[in-house]
C-alpha cells in the first residue's frame, strides 16, 4: 500500500492515472519551438484525459451503452472497407481496433458532458499556464550558485 491506497489501484481504476494530467495547470519551459510543441501536446493530452474521465463518469451513470458500442463498431467496419474487408482482417488487427473502443466512447461522452458545462467551468477544466520567453535565462540563473555541481575542484 502506498498513501493508504492499494498499489494496483491505477490498474483497477485507470482514471486515477489520468487524473494526474488533468490536475497539471502549467509548465515552465523556454521559448524554443520544440518546447512550444511540448506545451501544445501536453495541453492536448490534458484535455483528452479530462474528456475521458468525464465520459467514463457519464457512461457509467446511465447512457445506452449498447447502442453506442453498436454505432462505433459499425463505423469501424465501414472504415475498414465494409463487412467483407473487416472479416478479411487478421484477428490481431481486429482486436487492436476494438481495443480503442472504450477510449472512444469515453471521449465522445466526455466531450458531450464538457460542452454542457458553463463557460467558466470549461475554462477552469482546460486552464494551462505557460511560462516562457526568457525563461531559459531564468532557469539557468541558478547555475552559478552551485559551481561544485558543474566543476571538479
N, C-alpha and C positions, 0 to 999 in steps of 0.2 A: 504494500500500500504506500502511496505517495500522497502527501497532503490530505490524508484521510479518505482518498479515493482509490478504488481498485486500479491496479496498473493497466488492466485490459479495458478500462472504461472507454478509451478512444477507439478501440476496435469494436466494441458493442454499440457505441453511440458516436458515429463519425462526426456528428455536428459539433462535438467538443473540440476536435482538431480544427474544424472550420472556424470556430468562434475566435481563434487567435487572430486570423486575418481580419475579421470583422471589427475587432477591438483596436486594431492599429489605426492611429489617427494622424500619422505623419511620418516623414522621412527627411533626414538632413543629408544631402549629398552636395557635390559640386555641380557646376552648370554644364558639364560636358554632355555631348549628345547621347552617349551611352547611359549616363545617369538619368537624363530626361526620359529615355526609353524605359529604364528600370522603374522609375516612378509611375509611368503610364501603365506598365504591365502590372505593377503591384496594385494600383488603384483598380484596374480591371479585375484582378483576382479577388480583391476585397469585395467588389460589387457582386461578382459571381457567387462567392461564398455566402454573402448576405442573402441573395435571392434563393440559394439552395436551402438555407436554414429556414427562411420564411416559407418556401414551398413545401418543405418537409412537414412543417407545423400545419400548413393548410391541408396538405394531402392526408395527413393523419387525422385531421379533425372530422371531415365529413364529405369529402369530394367523391364523385362517382369514379373511382379509380379504374374499374374495368373498362369503362368507355374510353378513358384517356389512354390506357395501355393499348386498346384495340386501335385507336386512331394513330398513335405513334408507330405501332408495328406496321400498320398499313402504309404509312409514309415511308418507313424504312424499306419495305418490299418494293414500293414504287421507285424509290431512289436506286435500288439495286437493278432495276430494269424489268420489274414485273415478277409474277409468281414463278415462272419457269427459270428466270435468271436467279431468283432467290434460292430455289431448290438446287440449282447447279453450284451454288457457293459451297466451299468446304465448311464442314461443321465448325471448325475453329473460327472462321471468319464470321459466320452467323452468331456464334457465341460472343465474339468481340463486339459486334454491332448491338446485340441485345444488352450487353453489359453497361452500355451508356444510357439505357432506358430510364433507370432510376434518377440519374442526374438530370436528364432532360425533363422529366416530369417535375422534379423539384424546381428547376429553373423556370419552367412555364408557370407553375402555380406561384412561385415566389415573386415573379415579375407582376403577376396579376394582383397579388396582395400588396406589393410595393406601390403599384400605380394607384391603388385606392387610398394610400396614406396621404395625410395633409402635406403640403409642400414643405413645411417646417421639419416634419419627421423624415421626409425623403432626403432633405439636405443634411440632416443630422446623421442619417444612416450612411450617406456617401461622403461625409466630411473626411478630407485628407489634406493635411497641411504639408506643404513642400517648401523646405528651406533650401535656397540655392543662391547663386550669384555671389561670388566672392567667398562662399563657404569653404572652398578648398584652402584658402589662405587662413581662415579661422581654424579649420581642422588641423592645419599644420603648425599653428601658432604655439602649441604646447611642446613641440619637438625640442626646442631649445632648453626647456626646463628640466629635461631628463637626459642629459648627454650620456650617462652611463648605459642607457638603453641602446644607443646607436654607435658608440665608440668604445673600443677596448683601451682602457687606461691602466 
